[in-house]
């Protein structure tokens, strides 16, 4: 029946799906999703061959396959650390701050200030580089650390050759600057690469190239420069690692040999190199057993502890810290203390003797503080700390995380572990005074609960109903300490002890003199503070602000206020000469308001200049003011501080 077409295929186009108000996924999101579907779905880990989602997306994937094909066990080794920075999230000043950190003093071969360089210049203009990248979506930051950097010597040429190889691999011109650091046991190079191609579009580098290709290119380059490692170099390097208290290459070999945590080295290989590796692994396992990180379960059989890697990495980091502190405190006998956000419960007060970056890739800074307790303290700073604002020789005080009043209130009001906002609101309304807003107060507690819910400390059972643990205040404090990412510090004085002894102003030394001197040790920096106090007393006697009666020195009444007022008056005269504005002195308890113009650093502390349109006032500064530069603020002066609340009215309190 030729006229019948029952089997003919007729495609029917279905109507388009209604998207409603749903947003169309971004193109990159759709590509990543498609790439993940095209990879292995066997559930195997990356180490066993699974292609990671998006691993091949971007430039350099093909080059990553070919890079390193010439590498052997004798090839030179290079460590590369990478950070992808999303500039919108990192903040407007992220790039210039990072460049300022890596260009700091004391990192060159001669201990001088470092200078950034680029593809064709040894004096790169970092300000111009930062300006070019302000509209970039992202940025790459690398630390390139050749194992034999000292033998390579010329890291600039090495880095330029590496970046030339990368340009060939990625098929585009790269915009970058770099800084070499020679102040550590492992000389290295910092590279900041813009996330833009030569045509102005976003530079996307394949994960395969980031994780392997770039490192393999660097290893090839180092091997070409210095030749392969000799058998003697390889053996000596492994033998040095046997006794080290850190995570080593031998530990990685042991980890690969382990099966369900058991390392069986009973059989002896026939190959000479394999026999040597077995020997050093046995020696290393014996050392790990002594350290309590492995157990011998039989002849040449060990069980490796699960926490061995974490413990060894922690030991290595602590060992690096102690060695750095010993170099800084060379010739000074001090007990060395390493603080962290959880252990720094008691405040540490002392003089900054050194500062730097504990993690140069993430700009995590630290201080070495010579404490008044006679000990030297390593202080990892919180992520918000400004290293530039903490001068060497300045006096600082650490501030530990404390239990929040809101957490204690919530825990006290909870019945059988359940907190209800309606119960809290009823209590606040019953005790409310005129002008008090119970709803806003309870809402602040709810915001705190939401923050703790996101980290799994509390659970929201229903609207306005929360299940909270009995130790909420303690767990909230621990959460805040972790959030700091380090120890919070406050600058007590930017002046060294020597300058404070003869300063006209209410110095930290004066406040310490009027306080409890029992915390001052008889040795170290504590002894230096005691000597400085005696010099300060002599100066105050000469100024008529103290009187000597036999062995005693009587200080003038209201000494701190007198010194502060004298210094503020002197500083105000200079501003009058510069601006022509009239200075209006502020009395205690007086309300002040004006446009915050700038701040000035005095021996008495930092002060803010408020311009009210007719004249200006100098009031104690607070950190929150920096966000209000050029805006109208107001508050009440109370002693050495300004109190007030941010309100909804025109003009902001400080």
Wavefront OBJ file of the C-alpha trace (Angstrom):
o trace
v 0.000 0.000 0.000
v 2.181 2.795 -1.285
v -0.215 5.536 -0.185
v 0.126 4.660 3.527
v 2.757 6.386 5.684
v 2.042 4.932 9.139
v 5.764 4.503 9.875
v 6.844 7.940 8.796
v 8.626 9.895 11.569
v 6.927 13.183 12.344
v 8.684 15.352 14.958
v 6.390 17.495 17.065
v 7.773 20.541 18.775
v 6.417 20.841 22.290
v 5.349 24.251 23.584
v 8.000 26.198 25.490
v 8.065 25.586 29.217
v 6.768 28.368 31.369
v 9.686 29.852 33.243
v 7.482 31.997 35.401
v 9.652 34.414 37.361
v 12.626 32.062 37.647
v 15.923 33.515 36.530
v 17.803 31.972 33.617
v 21.059 30.431 34.855
v 24.195 32.273 33.892
v 26.049 30.970 30.862
v 29.055 29.929 32.966
v 26.787 28.018 35.358
v 25.216 26.105 32.460
v 28.617 25.279 30.964
v 29.927 24.008 34.329
v 26.817 21.871 34.754
v 27.244 20.385 31.282
v 30.939 19.785 31.940
v 30.148 17.921 35.154
v 27.646 15.676 33.322
v 30.233 14.842 30.673
v 32.750 13.632 33.275
v 32.909 10.343 35.128
v 29.846 9.419 37.176
v 31.310 6.399 38.859
v 31.596 8.178 42.178
v 35.361 7.772 42.333
v 37.462 10.410 44.021
v 39.668 12.831 42.106
v 42.760 10.887 43.094
v 41.330 7.776 41.481
v 40.701 9.533 38.201
v 37.398 11.393 38.357
v 37.266 14.557 36.290
v 36.337 17.440 38.569
v 33.474 19.717 37.666
v 34.823 22.422 35.376
v 38.393 21.094 35.524
v 38.715 21.411 31.749
v 36.860 24.689 31.454
v 39.137 27.586 30.567
v 42.528 28.090 29.008
v 45.490 25.803 29.538
v 43.742 22.431 29.808
v 45.539 20.970 26.786
v 48.869 22.487 27.850
v 48.437 20.905 31.281
v 48.421 17.462 29.631
v 51.784 18.017 27.960
v 53.532 20.061 30.655
v 55.816 17.930 32.788
v 56.169 14.983 30.404
v 59.947 15.306 30.649
v 59.937 15.346 34.464
v 61.496 12.437 36.332
v 62.130 11.592 39.969
v 65.413 13.489 39.733
v 63.793 16.694 38.440
v 63.964 19.898 40.471
v 60.957 20.620 42.645
v 58.921 23.836 42.812
v 56.004 24.575 45.142
v 53.290 26.905 43.839
v 50.452 28.209 46.001
v 47.480 29.790 44.264
v 44.646 32.027 45.349
v 41.777 33.193 43.163
v 40.517 36.526 44.488
v 37.035 37.779 43.626
v 37.703 41.494 43.808
v 34.135 42.613 44.470
v 34.002 40.406 47.550
v 37.585 41.154 48.669
v 37.023 44.920 48.702
v 38.187 47.966 46.794
v 41.567 48.152 48.524
v 42.414 44.454 48.409
v 44.906 44.732 45.542
v 46.799 47.795 46.748
v 46.924 46.407 50.297
v 48.363 43.096 49.075
v 50.929 44.876 46.894
v 51.938 47.090 49.826
v 52.416 44.018 52.009
v 54.630 42.164 49.544
v 56.661 45.313 48.784
v 57.409 45.888 52.454
v 60.791 46.524 54.066
v 63.189 43.762 55.053
v 62.375 41.125 52.409
v 65.222 41.653 49.937
v 68.664 40.024 50.050
v 70.123 43.087 51.769
v 67.127 43.544 54.094
v 65.825 46.598 52.231
v 62.459 47.507 50.760
v 61.246 45.337 47.904
v 60.160 46.710 44.532
v 57.716 45.104 42.151
v 58.849 44.237 38.645
v 57.091 43.235 35.458
v 57.775 41.607 32.087
v 60.047 44.402 30.891
v 60.880 46.565 33.891
v 62.531 46.210 37.285
v 60.502 49.167 38.654
v 56.853 48.354 38.006
v 54.275 51.037 38.842
v 51.976 49.166 41.211
v 49.557 52.113 41.486
v 49.015 52.067 37.721
v 48.700 48.271 37.768
v 46.059 48.490 40.492
v 44.180 51.178 38.560
v 44.129 49.043 35.400
v 42.551 46.190 37.323
v 39.850 48.054 39.242
v 37.092 46.825 36.956
v 38.402 43.249 36.827
v 36.096 40.532 38.087
v 38.872 38.455 39.606
v 42.611 38.237 40.104
v 45.167 35.443 40.499
v 47.834 35.508 43.205
v 50.691 33.008 43.156
v 53.625 32.188 45.410
v 56.342 30.390 43.428
v 58.951 28.738 45.655
v 61.691 26.700 43.913
v 63.333 24.222 46.268
v 66.726 25.366 44.927
v 65.954 29.094 44.771
v 69.323 29.981 46.331
v 71.136 28.124 43.533
v 68.896 29.704 40.903
v 69.826 33.120 42.295
v 68.117 35.297 39.673
v 64.450 34.862 40.561
v 63.432 37.794 38.342
v 64.612 36.090 35.157
v 63.220 32.753 36.352
v 59.801 34.345 36.950
v 59.780 36.139 33.599
v 60.611 32.893 31.784
v 57.846 31.094 33.692
v 55.285 33.761 32.799
v 56.397 33.605 29.135
v 55.705 29.853 29.161
v 52.305 30.575 30.697
v 51.484 33.094 27.964
v 52.262 30.435 25.352
v 50.227 27.807 27.207
v 47.236 30.100 27.737
v 47.399 31.731 24.306
v 47.176 35.328 25.503
v 49.309 38.178 26.762
v 49.313 38.393 30.569
v 49.316 41.532 32.716
v 51.265 40.850 35.921
v 53.687 42.212 38.508
v 55.931 40.257 40.873
v 58.037 40.733 44.019
v 60.882 38.479 45.207
v 61.252 37.655 48.903
v 64.567 36.508 50.389
v 63.735 36.906 54.090
v 62.829 33.261 54.774
v 64.561 29.888 54.617
v 62.797 29.340 51.285
v 63.254 32.328 48.924
v 60.159 32.758 46.798
v 58.349 35.038 44.391
v 54.905 36.653 44.674
v 53.027 37.100 41.400
v 49.833 39.119 41.008
v 48.094 38.360 37.699
v 45.115 40.283 36.389
v 42.076 38.206 35.471
v 41.867 39.762 32.006
v 43.057 38.596 28.597
v 44.712 40.888 26.077
v 41.333 41.514 24.399
v 39.798 42.704 27.684
v 37.625 39.653 28.342
v 37.829 37.589 31.539
v 40.817 35.268 31.835
v 39.592 31.798 32.840
v 42.392 29.315 33.566
v 41.556 25.618 33.628
v 41.832 23.981 37.033
v 44.118 21.312 35.561
v 46.594 23.998 34.611
v 46.358 25.765 37.976
v 46.854 22.551 39.957
v 49.450 20.821 37.760
v 50.385 22.572 34.539
v 51.933 25.709 36.020
v 53.906 23.769 38.639
v 55.188 21.321 36.027
v 56.337 24.200 33.819
v 58.221 25.693 36.779
v 59.835 22.315 37.572
v 60.905 21.921 33.937
v 62.396 25.406 33.967
v 64.308 24.823 37.238
v 65.631 21.504 35.924
v 66.779 23.162 32.671
v 68.626 25.815 34.689
v 70.332 23.600 37.252
v 70.173 20.128 35.741
v 68.544 17.128 37.429
v 69.221 16.352 41.068
v 72.019 13.876 41.656
v 71.397 10.601 43.453
v 73.390 11.927 46.394
v 71.225 15.079 46.619
v 68.047 13.025 46.598
v 69.297 10.626 49.278
v 70.645 13.374 51.550
v 67.368 15.271 51.275
v 65.350 12.212 52.295
v 67.685 11.406 55.187
v 67.254 14.945 56.561
v 63.481 14.447 56.599
v 63.594 11.343 58.819
v 63.931 13.300 62.097
v 61.999 16.454 61.191
v 58.930 17.479 63.183
v 56.798 18.485 60.237
v 54.882 16.914 57.341
v 57.536 15.640 54.921
v 57.885 13.933 51.564
v 58.573 10.641 53.360
v 55.239 11.018 55.174
v 53.504 11.339 51.817
v 55.276 8.157 50.642
v 54.086 6.366 53.791
v 50.557 7.660 53.246
v 50.532 6.235 49.706
v 51.793 2.864 50.981
v 49.180 2.659 53.757
v 46.180 0.388 53.327
v 43.388 1.128 55.796
v 45.973 2.899 57.951
v 48.384 -0.090 58.025
v 51.883 0.143 56.525
v 53.437 -3.256 55.809
v 57.150 -3.053 54.936
v 58.016 -6.708 55.596
v 59.018 -7.594 52.044
v 62.333 -6.216 50.831
v 62.375 -5.009 47.203
v 65.052 -6.144 44.769
v 65.621 -2.670 43.307
v 68.330 -0.635 45.103
v 66.381 2.640 45.001
v 63.251 0.925 46.331
v 65.297 -0.615 49.148
v 66.600 2.822 50.116
v 63.058 4.249 50.148
v 61.979 1.337 52.368
v 64.860 2.063 54.741
v 64.008 5.742 55.159
v 60.294 4.932 55.594
v 61.165 2.488 58.392
v 63.347 5.144 60.028
v 60.565 7.706 59.708
v 57.957 5.352 61.164
v 60.219 4.675 64.127
v 60.416 8.448 64.673
v 56.634 8.829 64.342
v 56.206 6.054 66.914
v 58.410 7.996 69.350
v 56.242 11.064 68.692
v 53.064 9.100 69.447
v 51.736 9.370 65.886
v 52.127 5.704 64.887
v 52.051 2.287 66.589
v 54.232 -0.709 65.775
v 51.935 -3.714 65.405
v 54.459 -6.268 64.159
v 57.855 -6.776 62.574
v 58.087 -3.939 60.002
v 54.328 -3.269 60.330
v 52.888 -0.022 61.674
v 49.477 1.585 62.167
v 49.472 5.287 61.339
v 47.224 7.511 63.466
v 44.425 9.353 61.653
v 45.521 12.707 63.092
v 49.193 12.272 62.130
v 49.129 14.638 59.153
v 47.288 17.385 61.049
v 49.629 17.064 64.023
v 52.779 17.139 61.889
v 51.625 20.158 59.909
v 50.855 21.925 63.195
v 54.314 21.042 64.541
v 55.953 22.395 61.413
v 54.037 25.661 61.624
v 54.821 26.077 65.323
v 58.493 25.244 64.706
v 58.674 27.954 62.018
v 57.112 30.441 64.453
v 59.541 29.610 67.264
v 62.558 29.926 64.948
v 61.306 33.294 63.698
v 60.847 34.524 67.286
v 64.311 33.332 68.256
v 65.807 35.343 65.385
v 63.887 38.451 66.426
v 64.748 38.130 70.134
v 68.366 37.228 69.452
v 70.466 37.969 72.554
v 67.366 38.521 74.738
v 66.399 35.823 77.227
v 62.641 35.386 77.010
v 60.118 32.627 77.431
v 58.441 32.274 74.034
v 54.628 32.075 73.935
v 52.517 31.363 70.842
v 48.989 32.753 71.144
v 45.863 31.920 69.200
v 42.335 33.281 69.240
v 41.191 30.636 71.747
v 44.157 30.639 74.153
v 44.618 34.393 74.590
v 42.185 34.811 77.483
v 44.370 37.118 79.589
v 45.374 40.378 77.854
v 48.961 40.720 76.679
v 50.492 44.197 76.917
v 53.849 44.991 75.421
v 56.090 46.506 72.775
v 55.982 45.478 69.105
v 59.419 44.127 68.186
v 58.507 42.566 64.852
v 55.593 42.189 62.473
v 54.947 40.425 59.214
v 52.691 38.069 57.295
v 52.115 34.574 58.647
v 50.302 33.662 55.402
v 51.496 35.888 52.582
v 48.968 34.485 50.137
v 45.983 35.490 52.297
v 47.621 38.560 53.927
v 47.262 37.125 57.452
v 49.538 39.162 59.673
v 51.255 38.628 62.997
v 53.109 40.567 65.681
v 55.933 39.597 67.992
v 55.240 41.431 71.261
v 57.807 41.829 74.052
v 55.394 41.721 76.983
v 55.512 43.554 80.307
v 55.253 40.072 81.869
v 58.838 39.341 80.784
v 57.814 36.955 77.979
v 57.798 37.282 74.184
v 54.450 36.576 72.520
v 53.627 35.567 68.955
v 50.269 37.191 68.154
v 48.389 36.176 64.962
v 46.254 39.178 64.064
v 42.573 39.138 63.229
v 41.614 39.369 59.573
v 40.475 42.989 60.006
v 43.765 44.223 61.508
v 45.707 46.942 59.671
v 49.387 46.024 59.879
v 50.487 49.478 58.726
v 48.768 51.090 61.721
v 50.864 49.047 64.186
v 54.384 50.551 64.220
v 57.487 48.765 65.457
v 58.141 50.020 69.005
v 54.480 50.881 69.577
v 52.613 49.613 72.652
v 49.689 47.235 72.089
v 47.224 45.238 74.168
v 45.517 42.067 72.999
v 41.775 41.678 73.453
v 40.346 38.200 73.829
v 36.847 37.282 72.709
v 34.412 37.678 75.599
v 31.010 36.253 76.352
v 28.270 38.431 74.881
v 25.566 39.856 77.095
v 22.981 38.914 74.455
v 24.028 35.257 74.625
v 23.767 35.244 78.424
v 20.331 36.901 78.275
v 19.038 34.337 75.780
v 20.362 31.433 77.866
v 18.828 32.850 81.066
v 15.397 33.340 79.463
v 15.321 29.893 77.825
v 12.922 27.432 79.479
v 14.023 23.800 79.103
v 16.398 24.900 76.339
v 13.742 26.840 74.387
v 13.890 30.628 73.905
v 10.764 32.508 72.788
v 10.879 36.077 71.529
v 7.373 36.789 72.853
v 8.479 35.925 76.405
v 11.549 38.119 76.063
v 9.487 40.974 74.660
v 7.062 40.751 77.581
v 9.930 41.006 80.072
v 11.450 44.010 78.289
v 8.111 45.840 78.056
v 7.501 45.337 81.765
v 10.860 46.918 82.620
v 10.874 49.547 79.861
v 11.734 53.147 80.681
v 10.708 56.237 78.680
v 12.552 56.389 75.372
v 13.420 52.680 75.432
v 12.467 50.504 72.433
v 11.883 46.857 73.546
v 11.137 45.672 69.983
v 14.522 46.851 68.668
v 16.304 45.326 71.648
v 14.712 41.895 71.128
v 15.281 42.153 67.359
v 19.016 42.517 68.021
v 18.916 39.222 69.951
v 17.126 37.561 67.030
v 19.868 38.732 64.639
v 22.434 37.151 66.959
v 20.444 33.900 66.980
v 20.319 33.889 63.176
v 24.105 34.242 63.054
v 24.532 31.355 65.490
v 21.986 29.249 63.587
v 24.045 29.504 60.406
v 26.972 27.836 62.181
v 24.847 25.156 63.827
v 24.915 26.378 67.445
v 21.151 26.987 67.761
v 18.078 25.696 65.914
v 14.986 27.632 64.885
v 11.941 25.518 65.773
v 9.269 27.950 64.632
v 8.766 31.662 64.081
v 10.157 33.308 67.212
v 10.999 29.965 68.862
v 14.578 28.722 69.180
v 16.268 25.730 70.767
v 19.478 26.871 72.451
v 22.185 24.932 74.341
v 22.774 25.502 78.037
v 26.359 26.631 77.313
v 25.273 29.166 74.673
v 27.417 31.987 76.059
v 30.567 29.852 76.013
v 29.919 28.464 72.528
v 29.076 31.923 71.225
v 32.366 33.202 72.593
v 34.269 30.381 70.850
v 32.456 31.194 67.597
v 33.439 34.856 67.856
v 37.064 33.883 68.518
v 37.138 31.705 65.395
v 35.538 34.486 63.390
v 38.366 36.861 64.258
v 40.779 34.542 62.474
v 43.394 35.573 65.035
v 43.855 37.754 68.097
v 42.354 41.239 68.200
v 44.758 43.969 69.349
v 44.455 47.630 70.258
v 47.233 50.169 69.799
v 47.812 51.824 73.176
v 50.577 54.138 72.004
v 52.347 54.717 68.701
v 55.313 56.196 70.596
v 58.280 54.169 71.816
v 59.139 54.209 75.528
v 62.018 56.638 74.956
v 59.747 59.187 73.256
v 57.062 58.823 75.903
v 59.413 59.769 78.742
v 59.597 63.392 77.497
v 56.292 63.796 75.641
v 53.815 66.579 76.453
v 50.648 64.499 76.533
v 48.851 61.813 78.502
v 51.014 58.864 77.478
v 50.544 55.146 78.014
v 53.454 55.384 80.449
v 51.475 57.880 82.570
v 48.409 55.648 82.648
v 50.558 52.661 83.545
v 52.210 54.708 86.318
v 48.817 55.518 87.831
v 47.642 51.907 87.585
v 48.790 48.671 89.175
v 52.521 48.140 88.650
v 52.441 44.576 90.009
v 52.005 43.197 86.473
v 55.422 44.567 85.464
v 58.097 41.879 85.477
v 61.481 42.554 87.022
v 63.185 41.478 83.784
v 62.755 42.073 80.061
v 60.380 44.738 78.838
v 58.746 44.972 82.270
v 62.073 46.160 83.697
v 62.419 48.642 80.809
v 58.994 50.095 81.665
v 60.023 50.533 85.324
v 63.164 52.430 84.235
v 61.126 54.591 81.836
v 58.684 55.465 84.622
v 61.530 56.875 86.701
v 62.698 59.003 83.773
v 59.130 60.170 83.217
v 58.836 61.212 86.872
v 61.965 63.363 86.530
v 60.514 65.026 83.425
v 57.175 65.748 85.132
v 59.029 67.287 88.112
v 60.897 69.571 85.682
v 57.563 70.570 84.098
v 56.006 71.408 87.466
v 53.510 68.568 87.171
v 54.992 66.510 90.004
v 56.754 67.159 93.289
v 59.529 65.121 94.856
v 59.298 64.559 98.606
v 62.181 62.447 99.787
v 61.939 59.092 98.071
v 58.359 59.741 96.927
v 57.064 61.592 93.880
v 53.622 63.187 94.175
v 51.842 63.741 90.871
v 49.678 66.784 90.200
v 45.929 66.429 90.576
v 44.141 65.599 87.286
v 47.535 64.913 85.695
v 46.199 63.020 82.680
v 43.596 65.665 81.841
v 46.181 68.445 82.200
v 48.664 66.704 79.913
v 45.978 65.894 77.367
v 44.618 69.440 77.312
v 48.106 70.902 76.839
v 48.835 68.624 73.895
v 45.433 69.181 72.266
v 45.852 72.949 72.580
v 49.265 72.788 70.891
v 47.910 70.607 68.079
v 44.897 72.922 67.633
v 47.170 75.942 67.174
v 48.903 74.217 64.273
v 45.552 73.446 62.640
v 44.459 77.079 63.099
v 47.635 78.206 61.312
v 46.984 75.720 58.466
v 43.250 76.306 57.986
v 42.395 79.642 59.576
v 39.480 78.009 61.393
v 38.607 78.880 64.967
v 39.293 76.189 67.589
v 36.507 75.456 70.036
v 37.643 73.590 73.143
v 35.325 70.841 74.364
v 34.375 70.330 78.010
v 33.582 66.994 79.619
v 29.895 66.083 79.226
v 29.401 68.493 76.308
v 27.652 67.408 73.107
v 29.685 67.980 69.939
v 28.733 67.659 66.288
v 30.306 68.435 62.952
v 31.729 67.028 59.737
v 34.526 64.532 60.345
v 37.442 65.931 58.332
v 40.496 63.927 59.426
v 42.301 62.423 62.397
v 45.591 63.290 64.077
v 47.836 61.063 66.177
v 49.027 62.546 69.475
v 50.873 61.161 72.480
v 47.503 61.230 74.279
v 45.957 59.084 71.561
v 44.197 59.601 68.259
v 41.818 62.550 67.862
v 39.167 63.408 65.293
v 38.736 66.878 63.805
v 35.043 67.887 63.624
v 34.186 70.935 61.506
v 30.890 72.597 62.535
v 31.032 75.292 59.832
v 32.233 78.015 62.200
v 35.192 76.343 63.827
v 36.512 72.943 64.715
v 36.838 70.677 67.741
v 39.271 67.880 68.531
v 37.577 64.886 70.154
v 38.759 61.346 70.963
v 38.721 59.176 67.852
v 36.886 55.875 67.429
v 37.460 53.293 64.641
v 33.856 53.532 63.447
v 34.534 57.138 62.387
v 36.658 56.094 59.394
v 33.507 54.924 57.632
v 32.029 58.419 58.177
v 34.805 60.545 56.698
v 33.242 63.690 55.260
v 29.923 63.058 57.021
v 28.244 64.780 59.964
v 28.660 62.949 63.266
v 27.900 63.791 66.862
v 28.284 62.547 70.405
v 28.931 63.425 74.024
v 32.505 63.800 75.285
v 33.091 61.811 78.444
v 36.683 61.809 79.647
v 38.949 60.187 77.078
v 36.117 58.879 74.881
v 33.020 59.959 73.001
v 29.734 58.203 73.688
v 26.654 58.193 71.523
v 24.461 55.991 69.351
v 23.898 55.885 65.630
v 20.405 57.137 65.114
v 17.864 57.548 62.358
v 17.924 61.285 62.746
v 20.051 63.535 60.605
v 23.566 63.442 61.946
v 25.267 60.352 63.255
v 26.512 59.722 66.750
v 30.007 58.482 67.512
l 1 2 3 4 5 6 7 8 9 10 11 12 13 14 15 16 17 18 19 20 21 22 23 24 25 26 27 28 29 30 31 32 33 34 35 36 37 38 39 40 41 42 43 44 45 46 47 48 49 50 51 52 53 54 55 56 57 58 59 60 61 62 63 64 65 66 67 68 69 70 71 72 73 74 75 76 77 78 79 80 81 82 83 84 85 86 87 88 89 90 91 92 93 94 95 96 97 98 99 100 101 102 103 104 105 106 107 108 109 110 111 112 113 114 115 116 117 118 119 120 121 122 123 124 125 126 127 128 129 130 131 132 133 134 135 136 137 138 139 140 141 142 143 144 145 146 147 148 149 150 151 152 153 154 155 156 157 158 159 160 161 162 163 164 165 166 167 168 169 170 171 172 173 174 175 176 177 178 179 180 181 182 183 184 185 186 187 188 189 190 191 192 193 194 195 196 197 198 199 200 201 202 203 204 205 206 207 208 209 210 211 212 213 214 215 216 217 218 219 220 221 222 223 224 225 226 227 228 229 230 231 232 233 234 235 236 237 238 239 240 241 242 243 244 245 246 247 248 249 250 251 252 253 254 255 256 257 258 259 260 261 262 263 264 265 266 267 268 269 270 271 272 273 274 275 276 277 278 279 280 281 282 283 284 285 286 287 288 289 290 291 292 293 294 295 296 297 298 299 300 301 302 303 304 305 306 307 308 309 310 311 312 313 314 315 316 317 318 319 320 321 322 323 324 325 326 327 328 329 330 331 332 333 334 335 336 337 338 339 340 341 342 343 344 345 346 347 348 349 350 351 352 353 354 355 356 357 358 359 360 361 362 363 364 365 366 367 368 369 370 371 372 373 374 375 376 377 378 379 380 381 382 383 384 385 386 387 388 389 390 391 392 393 394 395 396 397 398 399 400 401 402 403 404 405 406 407 408 409 410 411 412 413 414 415 416 417 418 419 420 421 422 423 424 425 426 427 428 429 430 431 432 433 434 435 436 437 438 439 440 441 442 443 444 445 446 447 448 449 450 451 452 453 454 455 456 457 458 459 460 461 462 463 464 465 466 467 468 469 470 471 472 473 474 475 476 477 478 479 480 481 482 483 484 485 486 487 488 489 490 491 492 493 494 495 496 497 498 499 500 501 502 503 504 505 506 507 508 509 510 511 512 513 514 515 516 517 518 519 520 521 522 523 524 525 526 527 528 529 530 531 532 533 534 535 536 537 538 539 540 541 542 543 544 545 546 547 548 549 550 551 552 553 554 555 556 557 558 559 560 561 562 563 564 565 566 567 568 569 570 571 572 573 574 575 576 577 578 579 580 581 582 583 584 585 586 587 588 589 590 591 592 593 594 595 596 597 598 599 600 601 602 603 604 605 606 607 608 609 610 611 612 613 614 615 616 617 618 619 620 621 622 623 624 625 626 627 628 629 630 631 632 633 634 635 636 637 638 639 640 641 642 643 644 645 646 647 648 649 650 651 652 653 654
